[in-house]
Amino acid sequence: MKIDISDTVFVHPASVQHGNVTVGDYSGLWPCSVIRGDMGPAKVGKFTSIQDNCMVHAGTVGDFVTVADGAVVHVSTIKDNCMVGIGAIVQDYAMIGEGSIVAAGSVVLEGQNIPPNSIVMGVPAKVKKAWPPPSKRSRATPCTTRPWRRFTKRAGT
């Protein structure tokens, strides 16, 4: 068993990694996150954020993924460009397709396969909407640009 974490990864002192764990470049392991590779390898991709109180127990979390506070990913696969919302649970052998969002508090059932570019929510999680693939989405949406503009204007910069 080995832990392989890139030098560019932010690892909070209260984060725990155990077993066969790999974490890609520029990712973040935030307070009280746990990455366990004892039942099998646990791989976290590059530019991925495993936030406060998350558990990733074996499986794969892709590149450019956010696993929000308190979420559990158990022996599952999260493809690239996904978000797993606060308190969501992704159970054993589930697969979240590229570009998908799992809403806060949702439960993705064991073995469930979520198609790419889906928005899923509920207990159990159901696909509520499909949305354009990342290549068709605007990166500069009002919700991502306005807050920092307001902040910099107030700060006088």
PyMOL commands that set and color helices and strands:
alter all, ss='L'
color gray80, all
select helices_A, chain A and resi 134-136+142-155
alter helices_A, ss='H'
color red, helices_A
select strands_A, chain A and resi 3-5+10-11+16-23+28-29+34-44+49-50+55-61+66-67+72-78+83-84+89-90+95-96+101-102+107-108+113-114+118-121+126-130
alter strands_A, ss='S'
color yellow, strands_A
deselect
rebuild
show_as cartoon
